[in-house]
Amino acid sequence: MEVLDPEQNATFYDNYLELEYDLSKVLFIATANDLASIQPALRDRLEIINLNGYAIEEKLEIAKKYLIPKQKEAHGLGKTKIKLSNKVIEKIIEQYTRESGVRELDRQLASVMRYLAKLVALEQPLPASITEALVAQILGKTRYSNELYRIAGISGVAVGLAWTSVGGDILFIEALPSAGKGELRLTGNLGDVMKESAMTALTYVKAHSKELGIDPELFEKKNIHIHVPEGAVPKDGPSAGITMLSAITSAFTGRKVKSYLGMTGEITLRGQVLPVGGIKEKVLAAKRAGLKELILCFENEKDVQEIDPSFIKGVKFYYVRTMMEVIELALTK
């Protein structure tokens, strides 16, 4: 605190060296993944610069211009001609990494270069070009698949968009009614805000059951269990409000959630959809995951307009004001 305070740091005293320094002209630069853990008094003295995640197109250019030449040099392949097409690099990005940065991509490219360096060391011929089949042989089976988000045919499951300390991410929210006395059970290591979103969504569905075509007596005869997979990972925030709403409504009506549809937004008991943050990271995560349609609050439209249109080509956006609009857009007829 004394180091960063302009009222004190001109005469900062180092107790170890027993000397006085003038730190008033010094610029300190630090990085952080999560601002929430920084003490409020310290955070108040910082100038915060948010760095957004990369789109696939940006990662492709970074790989071609920086990562591949760096890894070639590091593995003694500086003068060796290696042909890596855009399609192959995109395959590595989409099927072997899921991150906002390029650290994991750098590791995967290093694995490819190690394989080629081994061939050179063993005096074996190098392939004319790195094919998708060769990438699969080097890196193993694909780690991520967009088919995971094809959830048509399952009622009570919706795909939400989340913000994490390392960028945007996708999460499933599952709702399942069972025989009981109307109790709500929440699992999946949820924080207080997400629990409140689930309660708000359920109360809204109960209050508008007739409009939604749900027998009100069902809520007295059925328990509702809401689960967010990957239970070992803590989850919190207001972003899952409309996703909870869609999953609960789908579970009680039997109307399935549309395929390749993601959503994010906070909800109120009055039926409003409120804006949330981290839109660029969430939208890019949705694009990486292969989602085709996204539902957002109308106030988040300005955030989407700040994203390069080429990065979100092929994604259709719906901007909503009310929770009823979400239900009509998200669920099949």
Phi, psi and omega in degrees: 000316181294325180295321186267347184280117182296341178282340186241333192283356175289338179230051181289130182252124179270112183291335182285310180274348183056046178228157178255135180241155170256106181257010185293339181256007183269136177256121178259133179238129179223157177240153180208144175272332186222114181285338186298333183274357179275135180301136183305319181295323178287317181299327181295337181265003182257148170265114186269125175242114181273129177253119183280164178288169180266146170279166180301320180298321178291319179298322180300314180292321178297319180297315184291319187273332188235307189292313182295311176302322180296315182289327175299315181294319182294335183253017176071026182246023186306319183263000181277133178279120180235123182261113178237108183286162178301322182297320181289319179296319178297324177298317179297317181297312189279326188253350180236356177223153172210086187209164178273335179261208183229015183296313180291324176300319178299320179295318181293320177294326176296323178296319178297316181292325177297322179297316180291323179296325178295319178298319179295317181297326180272005179057038175260153183293140177277147177294148180299324178208156177276111181266169177297323179295321179291322177300317179296325179291322183282313188266351180087192181297150179298142183270330186231142180223135178290342180295343179302332186265007176273091189252016177299144180096357178237116176273149179087010179234128179228154181255123178252164177249132184234155173254132178236174182294344179245020177120194181282159179207167180249140174221146176269145171236122184248136176231134182218118175281148176213163182301135181176210185235029177085022181276152176251126177240133182238128177224164180114021177060052183271146175276176184300320184294318179292324177297319179294323177298319179296317179295319179296315180298316181295318179298319179296316180297318178298317183292334182243030185299320182295318178297329183270358179076032180249134176292119182303332181292340179301324184291341178268340183257349185236137166275154175237125181250123177248128183227139173244111184303169190065059184298341180283347182262120178295141181224137177201165179125163184275355189295338187270007185305306183287335177290318175301315180301313182295318181295317181294314180297318178299319182296321184275334181265338185082358177284127185279150175284140183299150178290149174054036178245130176237163183203156174205138180166150178269155183234161176231164177293338179282354178094014180269154172251126184253153181288158177228170182263183177065030187297316182300313180299318181294316182294318178294324176295320178296319179295318179298324183280353178088015177289143185256335182226143180226139176251125181225163173293146182299334180286346178272000180300322181296328179290323179292325181294341178279349179274138177304123183304330181292336181285335185242024178298134180093356178258129180260133183250139173242127180250123189239159176247329186237160180290331177295323177298320179300313183297318181292325180282322189279326187260146177289159183287000000 
